[in-house]
Amino acid sequence: MKLVFTPNPEYIHKVLVTAQEAGVLNKLHMERQVPFDEDTEIWKYNPLGKVPSFVMDNGKPLFGGLLICEYLDSFNKTAPLFPKDDTRWDVRRQMITSDGVFDATTLIRVESWRDKAEWNVDYMVRERRKIMLALKLLNEDAKEWLKNPKRFHIAHVTTAGSLSYLSLRNPITDCKLEPGDGDWDWKKEFPVLGGWYDGILSRPSLAFRLAKEDIAAYPKA
Ligand SMILES: N[C@@H](CCC(=O)N[C@@H](CS)C(=O)NCC(=O)O)C(=O)O
């Protein structure tokens, strides 16, 4: 199994956590590709040009982080993360909501790479709105999660991943799109979600990150 990733390990966080929970982390061959590099070879794995991308042992590709997670979860015979019971639609909606926070965060950041005078502010404010509304909804979901602390599923993985990315690179405080954004603290605005996040981080699979030297050591091709 091959996992194609970027030097920014936040993009494959959910994939690594799911692989670790399924006990197949050591079966992953890692290949580093930077989608925005001119000489990137990402296209040979994924016509959509994105990481994470994946190649199964039969040589067939998979792409879309959530689909890769679902595939890896199929090896989890003890406690699969994608439920099949009555909760499956709620959990998948939560998964999509939190993964959308990650995508909106990325899109604002990518736009902010341009000179400030060239920013498409309307577009950035629209993505900002998605982050705020999605976090509001997840803050409600977290009330239910806290009632059942032993349960762990894919939406927990994607939510923790999106929140750790937001804690690391926060385009709302960086870009200051609306009044007060410079001091915005997601944990203050969404305290239930913040409390849930602080608690869940002690789970070993969530705390796992590729070491910086490992990221540098993986061959580009
Ligand atoms: N939520 C998506 C995120 C994928 C994503 O946006 N990856 C970025 C990482 S830089 C990318 O490859 N962008 C290249 C592009 O949009 O062309 C997933 O998990 O598959």
Ligand as a Chemical Component Dictionary entry (heavy atoms), coordinates in Angstrom:
data_LIG
# 
_chem_comp.id                   LIG 
_chem_comp.type                 NON-POLYMER 
_chem_comp.pdbx_formal_charge   0 
_chem_comp.three_letter_code    LIG 
# 
loop_
_chem_comp_atom.comp_id 
_chem_comp_atom.atom_id 
_chem_comp_atom.alt_atom_id 
_chem_comp_atom.type_symbol 
_chem_comp_atom.charge 
_chem_comp_atom.model_Cartn_x 
_chem_comp_atom.model_Cartn_y 
_chem_comp_atom.model_Cartn_z 
_chem_comp_atom.pdbx_ordinal 
LIG N1  N1  N 0 -10.270 17.181 2.308  1  
LIG C1  C1  C 0 -9.409  16.799 1.204  2  
LIG C2  C2  C 0 -8.219  17.752 1.156  3  
LIG C3  C3  C 0 -7.285  17.491 0.004  4  
LIG C4  C4  C 0 -6.505  18.753 -0.320 5  
LIG O1  O1  O 0 -7.085  19.846 -0.462 6  
LIG N2  N2  N 0 -5.175  18.614 -0.475 7  
LIG C5  C5  C 0 -4.348  19.760 -0.823 8  
LIG C6  C6  C 0 -3.079  19.748 0.017  9  
LIG S1  S1  S 0 -1.988  21.052 -0.443 10 
LIG C7  C7  C 0 -3.955  19.616 -2.268 11 
LIG O2  O2  O 0 -3.450  18.580 -2.631 12 
LIG N3  N3  N 0 -4.178  20.660 -3.056 13 
LIG C8  C8  C 0 -3.815  20.658 -4.429 14 
LIG C9  C9  C 0 -4.898  21.255 -5.290 15 
LIG O3  O3  O 0 -5.938  21.696 -4.741 16 
LIG O4  O4  O 0 -4.734  21.253 -6.504 17 
LIG C10 C10 C 0 -8.941  15.348 1.393  18 
LIG O5  O5  O 0 -8.757  14.930 2.536  19 
LIG O6  O6  O 0 -8.770  14.663 0.375  20 
# 
loop_
_chem_comp_bond.comp_id 
_chem_comp_bond.atom_id_1 
_chem_comp_bond.atom_id_2 
_chem_comp_bond.value_order 
_chem_comp_bond.pdbx_ordinal 
LIG N1  C1  SING 1  
LIG C1  C2  SING 2  
LIG C1  C10 SING 3  
LIG C2  C3  SING 4  
LIG C3  C4  SING 5  
LIG C4  O1  DOUB 6  
LIG C4  N2  SING 7  
LIG N2  C5  SING 8  
LIG C5  C6  SING 9  
LIG C5  C7  SING 10 
LIG C6  S1  SING 11 
LIG C7  O2  DOUB 12 
LIG C7  N3  SING 13 
LIG N3  C8  SING 14 
LIG C8  C9  SING 15 
LIG C9  O3  DOUB 16 
LIG C9  O4  SING 17 
LIG C10 O5  DOUB 18 
LIG C10 O6  SING 19 
# 
